[in-house]
Structure formats: C-alpha cells, structure tokens
Amino acid sequence: MSEPLLHIVTYTGPFGFIKPWTAVRDSETFSQQFLTPSILVGIERKLFPELLNAPFSIDRIKGHRLSYNGMSMQQEQTQPRGWNKAGKDLIRKYAILTRGVMLNPMLHLAFEQRQDAEIAVTQHICLCRNEDILYPDAEISTIQADAFDASPFDGFELIFENNERSFLVGHNRFDGGNPMYGWLKVVGNPVKSSEL
C-alpha cells in the first residue's frame, strides 16, 4: 500500500498575532507561537463555511506548521472585569500586559483531499486578529505524508492529544467548558533568520 499524500497550502504575511487564553498561560507556555484547537477550528470554518454548524472538531486540516522570523513585544492596556470600592467610588484599575506579535509568520496547512487544498489556496486567513492577514502562495505542494516532518515544513504544531507530554491549552466553550490538551511538536527550526 502506498504512502498517503498530503496537499500543502502555505500562507505568509508581515505580522501574525495569537491571542493567549489567559495572561498567565502565556508566561508559562509561550502560547503565542502555536495554534490552539479553537484557532484551527476557526481557520477551517473560514475556509469551508459549510462547516459552520458542524460539531467542534477539525475535519479537513490534517496537519499544520507555524514558523516566524521573530517576535515584536508590544504592550496592551487592559481592565479587569471586577470593580473595587475606593471610598464612595467604584473603580476598575488598569493593567499592562506584554503581547508578542509574530514577524513574517509562515503557516503550512496540510489537507488529504486535493479539492480542499484547491479551495484553501484561493482564500486569505487570519490567526486571531483580523488586521493580520496571511495570503496563500499560488502553488499547492503535494508530498508523501512522512515528508511533512522535514524541511521545508519547519515549525510548531500543537498535537491535540491528552497524554503524558500534554498541557492545558484552553477550555472548549462548545463542550461545557471542558479542558482541551495538546503537546508541542517542533520540526526543524521554527524561528527563522530575518534574511529569509
């Protein structure tokens, strides 16, 4: 039996932002460099709107890799939800969070079905922020499935499994807030030099 094929669509852009699901999580897991299940489900629903009412699952994207040239650390001002009493006044204090914006992100999406790749290659995507648009390369790469674990497909890929290597990556609001887990697969050198 021959090795299955994957059809790879590569997206690039000048900036990419991945919103961490808690401020604490990012300092512990550096979550702004990998895609969580909810981000990948959102990308899949954007590419294939017929899946909008489907259950929470990733059906057509069979693998992904995310790499970038570096991070630009930017500060964001936030306010907590709660109110504090200060004398007769209710106040909401401000906080400053540091967020990382990826420079020159590159995302490879792998599809088993050629027709899914052909649909994906005609559309742009965003990771988490609408102004950070990633555009597809014109060509679809068709490779043996095991070749996806080698250059030029370097990057971070969160494998959505719960095992001894897994860590908490969010809570699924479509499934009663149940925790979601994954482990980070690193292929090659996900942080590329700025000359690329």
Secondary structure, DSSP 4 states (H G I P E B T S, - for coil): -PPPEEEEEEEE-SEEE---SSHHHHHHH-GGGS--HHHHHHHHHHH-GGGTTS-S---SEEEEEEEBSEEEEEEEEE--SS-EEETTEEE---EEEEEEEEES-EEEEEESSHHHHHHHTT--EESS-TTSEEEE-SPPEEEEGGGGGSTT--EEEEE---STT-EEEEEETTTTTEEEEEEEEEES-SB--TT-
